[in-house]
């Protein structure tokens, strides 16, 4: 199902251009702007139009990624590993990560196994995967509860919370991680988000039995949006594990809410755009949209300074990137320049990959102008989307990322 008009929020059935109902056990909107669905052992790709058109893979004559991997134990495990579906993730370059009880594996767009990322140990309850814009993989660790976890007030002795809540960890997919999750620690992770507290996950019989595992999200700035169906709250955590905010109060299906009261019973999924957080409340059987009000508007050009790395690794001195766009407003061509200016600190391993993309005001990917290593200079946007269709007039956001640096600028396509 989908909601296309939030002024009249109706859950509409997703249908294809051939008038067939779209069914799936898992869905992902990739960084390329396409809709990915998982049904059984196959993953299919579609457009995000009102009627979803199949988008064929370049190496194949169809939109289905299945024939070369359908018998692989990782995909079988991803489809169902004993305790609910495990989820999958689509990276910016189209690679996909799948999870089963044995670990996590990375596949390319042809269905070829690239590498085993996390092979041992792996909790059977672990589920939920996301890639960030820099290409790092985030994994919900199931019932992994380190001693440093930030336990909410009044839940420190609540066994239903402690036995079913887990941690989120960040991994580097460029190397094979001979480690994973145990019940109390994470091995070989870049960052362990102890302020996240994702849940609930199924535990031993008698502790908790959940048919569906939770799902979290990461926005373009690396912020994590994490639900917990036991506490009935959603947490927002920045990329260095600082708790930014928490919201949600008890509410049943007829609770309407207000600016100061967001009613939730069992939030199991959280997703975010620049301006909204979307939460599925599984017990109340409804989808809630929460408006984000920023103290600081971080859409215009933003240059942060990172003086130390919380993991203690060495930092390399780099230049900050300045984004300009002329003319602005424009029609139909805008020249976008990426230049380097004042000294800036970024982590050495993240600074090489450059991405320049156009987004709509509501966070949809419109066009990728650059995606590769060390690309700077001048780029031209002709006002067309990835399907070569003319974009509608209005506000757009140019977003440039280099590793963990993200710089954005508003542009206006005039009528």
C-alpha positions in Angstrom: 0.0 0.0 0.0 1.0 3.6 -0.4 -0.2 7.1 0.5 0.1 9.5 -2.4 -1.7 12.6 -1.1 -1.2 13.5 2.6 -3.9 16.2 2.4 -6.3 13.2 2.0 -4.3 10.3 3.4 -5.7 7.1 1.9 -3.9 3.8 1.9 -4.0 2.9 -1.8 -3.1 -0.5 -3.3 0.1 -0.4 -5.3 -0.5 -1.6 -8.9 1.7 -2.1 -11.9 1.2 -0.7 -15.3 -0.3 -4.0 -16.3 -2.9 -3.5 -13.6 -1.5 -6.3 -11.4 -1.4 -5.8 -7.6 2.1 -5.4 -6.3 2.8 -7.8 -3.4 5.9 -8.1 -1.3 7.1 -9.1 2.1 9.7 -6.4 2.1 10.1 -3.1 0.2 12.9 -0.6 -0.2 13.1 2.7 -2.0 16.7 2.8 -3.3 19.0 5.8 -3.6 18.4 5.6 -7.3 14.7 6.5 -6.8 13.4 3.0 -7.7 11.1 0.8 -5.7 12.5 -2.6 -4.8 10.3 -5.5 -3.6 11.1 -8.8 -2.1 8.8 -11.7 -2.6 10.0 -15.1 -1.5 13.5 -15.6 -3.1 13.3 -12.8 -5.7 13.8 -9.1 -5.7 12.1 -6.9 -8.3 12.6 -3.3 -9.3 9.9 -0.7 -10.3 9.4 3.0 -10.8 7.7 5.1 -8.1 5.0 6.4 -10.4 1.3 6.1 -9.7 1.3 2.9 -11.6 4.6 1.1 -11.1 6.5 0.2 -14.2 9.1 -2.6 -14.2 12.7 -1.3 -14.5 14.9 -3.9 -16.2 18.4 -4.6 -15.2 21.0 -3.7 -17.8 22.4 -7.2 -17.8 19.0 -8.8 -18.1 15.8 -8.4 -20.1 13.6 -8.2 -17.0 13.3 -6.4 -13.7 13.8 -9.6 -11.5 16.9 -10.3 -9.6 16.5 -14.0 -8.8 17.6 -16.6 -11.3 21.3 -16.6 -10.3 20.7 -16.3 -6.6 17.4 -18.1 -5.9 19.1 -21.2 -4.7 21.7 -19.4 -2.6 21.4 -20.1 1.1 21.8 -16.4 1.9 18.8 -15.4 -0.1 16.8 -18.3 1.2 17.6 -17.2 4.7 16.8 -13.6 3.9 13.3 -14.6 2.8 12.7 -16.4 6.1 15.2 -17.4 8.7 12.9 -18.9 11.3 11.8 -15.7 13.1 10.2 -13.3 10.6 11.7 -11.7 7.5 15.1 -10.3 7.9 15.1 -7.4 5.5 17.5 -6.2 2.8 19.2 -3.0 1.9 20.0 -1.2 -1.5 23.1 0.9 -1.7 23.6 4.0 -3.9 25.3 2.0 -6.6 22.6 -0.6 -6.6 24.4 -3.3 -4.7 22.2 -5.2 -2.2 22.8 -6.7 1.2 20.8 -9.7 2.4 20.7 -11.3 5.8 20.1 -14.8 7.1 20.9 -16.8 10.3 24.5 -17.3 9.1 25.4 -13.7 8.4 25.1 -11.0 5.8 26.2 -11.1 2.1 26.6 -8.5 -0.6 25.3 -9.0 -4.1 25.7 -6.8 -7.2 22.9 -5.9 -9.7 23.5 -9.1 -11.7 22.8 -11.3 -8.7 26.5 -12.2 -8.3 27.8 -12.8 -4.7 30.5 -10.2 -4.1 31.4 -11.1 -0.6 30.3 -12.4 2.8 30.3 -9.3 5.0 29.5 -10.7 8.5 29.9 -14.4 8.9 30.2 -15.2 12.6 28.7 -14.9 15.1 25.2 -13.8 14.1 22.2 -13.8 16.3 19.2 -15.5 14.7 17.0 -12.6 15.9 19.2 -10.0 14.1 17.2 -8.1 11.4 16.9 -4.8 9.6 19.6 -3.4 7.2 20.3 0.1 5.9 23.0 1.7 3.8 23.9 5.4 4.4 24.8 7.8 1.6 28.5 7.1 2.1 28.0 3.3 1.6 28.4 2.1 5.1 26.0 -0.7 6.2 23.9 -0.5 9.4 22.6 -3.7 11.0 20.0 -4.2 13.7 21.7 -6.7 15.9 18.6 -8.4 17.4 18.8 -9.2 21.1 22.3 -7.8 21.4 22.2 -5.6 24.5 25.7 -4.2 25.6 26.2 -3.0 29.1 26.6 0.5 27.8 23.1 0.6 26.3 21.0 3.7 27.2 18.0 2.1 28.9 14.9 4.3 29.3 13.7 5.4 32.7 11.5 2.7 34.3 12.8 0.0 32.0 16.0 -1.0 33.7 14.4 -4.0 35.4 11.7 -4.7 32.8 12.5 -8.1 31.3 10.2 -7.7 28.4 12.2 -4.7 27.3 15.7 -6.0 28.1 15.1 -9.4 26.5 13.7 -8.0 23.2 15.6 -4.8 22.5 18.8 -4.7 20.5 21.5 -2.4 19.3 22.4 -1.0 15.8 25.9 -1.3 14.5 27.7 0.3 11.5 30.1 -1.8 9.3 32.5 -1.1 6.5 31.5 -3.2 3.4 34.8 -2.7 1.7 36.3 -5.4 4.0 35.1 -8.8 5.2 34.2 -8.6 8.9 35.0 -11.8 10.7 32.7 -10.9 13.5 29.2 -9.9 14.3 26.8 -9.9 17.2 26.6 -11.8 20.5 24.1 -11.2 23.2 26.2 -8.6 24.9 28.7 -7.2 22.3 29.4 -6.3 18.7 32.6 -7.3 16.9 34.4 -5.3 14.2 31.9 -2.5 14.0 32.9 1.1 13.2 30.2 2.4 15.6 27.8 0.8 18.0 24.7 2.9 18.6 23.9 2.3 22.2 21.5 5.2 22.2 19.3 3.6 19.6 17.5 0.7 21.4 15.7 -0.9 18.5 13.0 -3.5 19.2 11.2 -5.6 19.8 12.9 -8.8 18.5 11.7 -12.3 19.2 13.4 -13.9 22.2 13.2 -17.3 23.8 9.7 -18.7 24.3 8.1 -17.1 27.2 10.1 -13.9 27.0 8.8 -12.3 23.8 7.4 -13.7 20.5 7.2 -11.1 17.7 6.0 -12.1 14.3 7.7 -9.1 12.7 11.1 -7.6 13.4 11.5 -3.8 13.5 12.9 -1.5 10.8 14.9 1.7 11.2 16.0 4.4 8.7 19.0 6.7 8.0 18.6 10.1 6.3 21.0 11.9 4.0 22.8 13.4 7.1 23.4 10.1 8.7 20.8 10.4 11.4 19.2 7.2 12.6 15.4 7.0 13.2 14.8 4.1 15.5 11.4 2.6 16.7 10.9 0.6 19.9 7.5 -1.2 20.1 7.9 -1.9 23.8 8.6 1.6 25.1 6.2 2.9 22.4 8.7 5.6 21.4 10.9 6.6 18.4 14.4 7.9 19.0 16.5 10.1 16.7 20.3 9.5 17.0 23.0 11.3 15.2 25.8 9.4 13.4 28.2 9.7 16.4 25.6 8.1 18.8 24.2 11.3 20.4 20.5 11.1 21.3 18.9 14.1 19.6 15.3 13.5 20.5 12.7 11.0 21.5 8.9 11.1 20.9 5.8 9.0 21.4 3.2 8.6 24.2 0.6 5.9 24.7 -2.3 6.1 22.4 -5.0 3.8 21.0 -6.6 3.7 17.6 -8.9 6.6 18.2 -6.2 8.9 19.7 -5.9 11.9 17.3 -2.7 13.5 18.8 -1.6 17.1 18.8 1.6 19.2 18.5 2.7 18.0 22.0 1.1 14.6 21.9 2.1 11.9 19.4 0.1 8.8 20.2 1.9 5.4 19.6 1.1 1.9 20.8 3.6 -0.3 19.1 5.9 1.6 16.6 7.7 -1.1 14.5 9.0 0.9 11.5 10.4 4.4 11.2 11.4 6.2 8.0 12.4 9.8 7.3 12.7 12.5 4.7 14.1 16.0 5.2 10.9 17.3 6.7 8.9 14.3 8.1 9.2 11.1 10.1 6.9 8.3 9.1 6.0 5.7 11.8 4.0 2.5 11.4 2.0 1.6 14.5 1.3 -2.1 14.1 -1.2 -2.6 16.9 -3.2 0.5 16.0 -2.8 -0.5 12.3 -2.0 3.0 11.1 0.8 5.1 9.6 1.7 8.3 11.4 3.5 11.3 9.8 5.4 13.6 12.2 6.6 17.0 11.1 10.2 17.9 11.9 10.9 21.4 13.1 14.6 22.3 13.0 16.2 24.8 15.3 18.8 25.2 12.5 17.9 24.8 8.9 20.6 22.6 7.5 19.4 22.5 3.9 21.6 25.5 2.7 25.3 25.0 2.3 26.6 23.4 5.6 30.2 23.1 6.5 30.8 21.2 9.8 34.1 20.6 11.6 35.1 17.3 13.0 38.1 17.7 15.2 38.3 14.1 16.6 37.0 10.7 15.7 35.1 9.0 18.5 36.8 5.7 17.5 40.3 7.3 18.0 41.5 6.8 14.5 43.7 9.4 12.8 42.1 12.1 10.7 43.4 13.6 7.5 43.2 17.3 6.8 41.1 18.0 3.7 39.3 20.9 2.1 35.7 21.7 2.5 33.5 21.8 -0.6 31.6 24.9 -1.7 28.5 24.4 -3.8 27.2 27.1 -6.2 24.4 27.1 -8.8 23.8 29.6 -11.5 21.4 31.0 -12.6 19.0 30.5 -9.7 16.1 30.5 -10.4 16.7 28.8 -13.8 14.8 27.4 -16.7 15.7 24.9 -18.1 19.5 24.7 -17.5 21.4 25.2 -14.2 25.2 25.1 -14.0 26.3 23.6 -10.6 29.9 24.0 -9.5 31.7 22.1 -6.8 34.8 23.8 -5.5 37.2 23.4 -2.5 37.7 26.2 0.0 38.7 26.4 3.7 40.5 23.6 5.5 38.2 20.9 6.8 38.7 17.6 8.7 37.2 14.4 7.4 38.0 10.8 8.0 40.6 9.5 5.6 38.6 6.4 4.5 35.5 8.3 3.6 36.7 11.2 1.6 37.2 9.6 -1.8 33.7 8.8 -3.1 31.8 11.9 -4.5 28.1 12.1 -5.2 26.1 15.0 -6.7 22.4 14.6 -6.9 19.2 16.6 -7.3 16.3 16.0 -4.9 12.7 17.2 -4.8 11.5 19.3 -1.9 9.9 16.2 -0.3 13.1 14.2 -0.5 12.6 12.2 -3.7 15.7 11.5 -5.8 15.3 13.3 -9.2 18.7 13.0 -10.9 22.3 11.8 -10.2 24.8 14.1 -11.8 28.0 12.6 -10.5 28.8 9.4 -8.7 32.5 8.3 -8.5 35.9 9.1 -7.2 37.1 12.7 -6.6 34.8 14.4 -9.1 34.7 18.2 -8.7 34.2 21.0 -11.2 31.1 22.1 -13.1 28.1 20.0 -13.8 24.9 20.8 -15.8 21.4 19.9 -14.9 19.0 20.2 -17.8 15.9 20.1 -15.7 15.1 16.4 -16.5 14.8 13.4 -14.2 16.4 10.0 -14.5 13.7 8.9 -17.0 14.6 11.9 -19.2 11.2 13.5 -18.4 11.0 17.3 -17.8 10.8 18.1 -14.0 7.9 20.2 -12.8 8.6 23.8 -11.7 9.4 24.3 -8.0 12.0 24.0 -5.3 14.8 21.4 -5.6 17.8 20.6 -3.4 21.3 20.0 -4.8 23.1 17.6 -2.5 26.8 17.0 -2.7 28.5 14.3 -0.5 32.1 13.4 -0.2 32.5 10.6 2.4 30.8 12.0 5.6 30.8 15.6 4.3 27.4 16.7 3.0 26.8 20.1 1.4 23.4 21.1 0.1 21.8 24.1 -1.8 18.3 25.1 -2.7 17.5 25.8 -6.4 14.3 26.9 -8.1 13.2 25.6 -11.5 11.1 28.5 -12.8 8.0 28.1 -15.0 
